[in-house]
């Protein structure tokens, strides 16, 4: 797994919304996540937070959905490796940078050589925080991505009532995989769910409603923080998370 502009192959490197209505999308996410934008001539936009951090892209598209990108070094080699491990190349390489692939369990993922001039920000409100692959064949998905990127993978649930694995690179947790059960409608396809960090999940849910979005799953507490699943007015689903506060270790009274 060679480094790719400072990122290991298989690390999330970008997230973008393919939008059927870019102006409306920009307004919605500006209100929800505090984004401001740099818009190019094609109608594509970079979303900024903080002084100059880049949170995501919003691009004109035919299908209205969020897309996660994983870092690769060479798109042609990545396409061949997708096929070797039982996946399918749907499109690409696009612009000599990106391959859209379908894993054997049906989830679509973008594999991209990161841009040298744009770095995805982490760890601050309004930015990408995490992503899960929701699938009905967790073992098949685990095997494919382990072969593709060499992830270390560990079961967090019991593997039966809760089948959830976390994927690591060099000891760093980078992604999760959840096996869908009866809580999902039977016709729900495999899909990636992207999470954005917020300071108040409940307020984010209220804001989504005020902006004509939908609360797909009401705010709830998880081991990792307070989460809600939302949809924008055009129907793209995503999650927001208010990370759980890390408990500080008690001070050692004998430590001078």
C-alpha positions, 0 to 999 in steps of 0.5 A: 500500500504505497503512500498517495500524496501522504495518504495510504491507499484505501484511506478516505480522501474525498467526498462529493455530492453528485447533485441534480440541483447544485444551487439548492444543495449549496443552500441546504448544506450551508445552513446545516453545516456552515459551508461556504463555497468556491464555484467554478465555471462548470457549476462545481463547488468546493465547500469550505469551513473554518479559515480555509479547510475543504469539507466536500465537493458539490458537483452537477450530476444525474443521480443525486447522491453522496460519493465516498472516494478512497485513495489510490495511486494509479487508476488503471492498476486499481481498476484491474485489482477491482476485477481480480478481487471480484468487483466490477468497474462501472466507469473510468478511469475518469480524467485519469484520476477516478474509477467508479467500482462496485464491490461484489456485495453491490456497493458503489465506491470511487477510487481516486488519486488525490488532488495535490491542491485539495486536502479533505479536512477532518476532525472539525464540525462541518467536515467528513468524520466517518463512513460505513458500507451498509450491505447484506453480505458483510463477509463478502464485502470484508473479503473484497476490500481486505484483498483490495487494500490490505485492511485489518478488520475486526468484529465490533458486534457479536456477528449475529444480532450485530454484525459490524466490522471496523477496518484499519490501516497501520493501526488507524480505524478508517472505515466501517462495514454494517450488515443490514438486517430487518431494520432496512426495507427489503429493497434497500441496496448496498450503499455507503453512508457518509458522516459529517461532524456537528456540534449538536445532532439534535439541532442539526436534525431540526435545521434539516427539517427547517430547510425542507430536508428529512430526518430519516432516523431520529437522533440516537446515542451510540458508542461513538457519539450522538447520530442522526440520519438525514436526507437533503431536499433532493433525497441524498442521505447522509449522517451527522454525528456529535462525537462522544467526549473522551473521558479524561484519565484521573490525575495521579495524586502522587505524580509531581 
